[in-house]
Amino acid sequence: LYLKWQDCVEVSKRRDNELREVGELFAQSKVDLREKQNRLAERSRFLENEQGENKKLELEILTQERKLAETKAEHMKMHESLESFRHQVEIIKNQLSAFASELSLKRVLVAGLNNDLETKRHRLDQAQKKLQMTKSKLEGEFSNTDNLEKSAKQAEDFFKDMESRNINSD
């Protein structure tokens, strides 16, 4: 019985030692678990923070992409407007060139017409001078004709008077 009891005590001691070892192991496992849970919680908070930051960055990226798309659209619109303006400038340049050519031709035509006009004015001046001289000459001739007619009438009157005197004296 004593041996059994000693065996039981031995077994109890071993079990106590095992329990103590398992308790220590359990306590160490609990400490390790708490540390791991703390690290997990810290990493979880870090993950949440990073996910929050990622969401903010994604929103910022979306905003920037929208702004970039708007800027690209505006750039394209400005580019199209610039191209349209360039085409209009080319059309206006061509029209201006055509107008300049037409103006040059009209200037040549006007210069020719001015020369013709100057020639005609010169001829008109000469014709007017000739007309004036002819008028003066004609007036002189009319004056001479009047004088001659008066002289002829006086001569005729004198001749009639002489004839009537001759007839009366006969």
Secondary structure, DSSP 8 states (H G I E B T S, - for coil): -HHHHHHHHHHHHHHHHHHHHHHHHHHHHHHHHHHHHHHHHHHHHHHHHHHHHHHHHHHHHHHHHHHHHHHHHHHHHHHHHHHHHHHHHHHHHHHHHHHHHHHHHHHHHHHHHHHHHHHHHHHHHHHHHHHHHHHHHHHHHHHHHHHHHHHHHHHHHHHHHHHHHHHHH-
